[in-house]
Amino acid sequence: MVTDHSISNNKNTYTLTQLEEKFENEGIILDKTRMNRYFVLNYGQSAAYSIKDSRSELYFYIFDSEEECIKGRAQIEEENSKLNIPHAPNFNSVGNILIIYMVYPDNQSKEMSKIIEVINNIKSDFFEALESR
C-alpha cells in the first residue's frame, strides 16, 4: 500500500506506477493489458490496464508537458470519432496526465463511481500541489 499520495517531481505529475497504485489503494484491481491500437501514441509514456472482474479498461498517459497532453488527447479523440466502437471512452486530463476510462454500456455500476472518484482525487492532488508552490 502506498502512503505517499503526493505529486512526484517538479512537473506536478504521477508516475505510471503511482497512478496504478492510486487505483489499487481504492480496491480497483488493475491488470496490465495491451492497448487498443487506436489509442497508441508515439510520444509520452502510456500503459493499459484491464479492470479485474470487468470488461472496462483504463489507459494512462504521462506527457512531457500540458501542451503535449492536449495534443495527444485531441489526436486520440479525432481517431476515435471515426470508429464504431462498443465502448464510450471517458477522457480525463489534468496538467500533463491523461486517463481514459473505457466504459462499456453494460458496466456502468459501482465500479464507475469508484473510478471517477479516484480520477477526481488525482485532479485534486494536482491542484493542491500547484497551490502549495
N, C-alpha and C positions, 0 to 999 in steps of 0.2 A: 504494500500500500504506500502510495506517495503522500508525504506530509507537506512537502513544499509545493504549494499551488501558485507560486509567483511566476510572473513572466520572466523568461530567461533572456539573457544577453541584452545588448543595447538596442536591438531592433524591436523591442516590445512584442516578442513572439514566443510561442511554444516551439519545442522540437516535436517531431513526429511522435516520438516515444511519449512525451509528456501529454500530447493530445490523446493518444491511446489510453494512457493511464487515467486521464481525467474522466473518460467514459467508463472505464472498468471500475473505478472507485465508486461509481454510482450504480454498479450492478449490471452494466451493459457489457456483455462479454463479446469481444471482437476477435475474429479470426482473419489473418491475412488472406487475401484472395487476389485474383488477377483483375486488374482494372479494365473495364469495358473500353475498347479501342477508341470510341468516340469521346472519351474523357481524358485521353492521354495527351500531355503537353510535352514539348521538347525543352522546357526550361522549368526552373523551380524544382523543389522536392515534392514527391507525392507518394501516397500509399493508399491502398484499397483494402477495405475490411468488410467481411460479411458479419452480420449480427446473429449471434447464436440463437437458434430456435426461431428464425425469422427469414423471410425472403429478402428483407431490406439490406442495404449496404450503405457504408459511409466512405466517402473519398476525402482525404485530407491533402491539402496543398500548402506549402510554405514557399513564398516567393522572396526574392531579394529586396523588393520594395512594394509599397502600396500600389504604385502605378503598374507594376508587373502583375499584381493580383487583379487589378481592374481589367487589364488586357486579357489575362488568362480566363477570367470569368466570362468576359464578352465573347471570346473565341469559343468556349465550350457551349455557351447559351446559343450562339449562332449555329454551330454544328448540330446541336440537338433539336433546334427548331425545324430542321429538315427531316427529322426521323419520326417514325411511328413506333414509339416505344411503350411497353406495358407499365411503365412506372413514371412517377412525376418527380423529377429532380427538384429538391428543395435547396436553393442556393443561399449560403450564409457566409458573409465575409466581414472581416474586421482587420484593419491595417493590412498586413501582408499575408494574412491567413484566409484560406478559402476552405469551407467544409460543405460538401454536397451530401445530402441525405437522400438516398434513393428510396422513395416511398412507393410501395405497391398499394393499389386501392383497397385490397382486402386486408391490409396490415396497419390501418390507422387505429391504433389502440393505445393502451397504457404505455407501450414502448415509445410511441411517437412523442408523448408529452414528456417522458423522461429525457429523450434525446434533445428535444427543443430546450428543456431546462438546462442541460449541460452546455449546449451551444450558447445560451444566454449568459451562463456563468462565465464562459470563456470571454465573451464580449465585455462583461463587467470587469473581469480581471484586467483586460487590455486597457480599458478607460481609466481604471483606478491607478494602474501603473503610469499612465501618461500624466494624470493629475498630481501624482506624488513626486514628479521630477521638477 
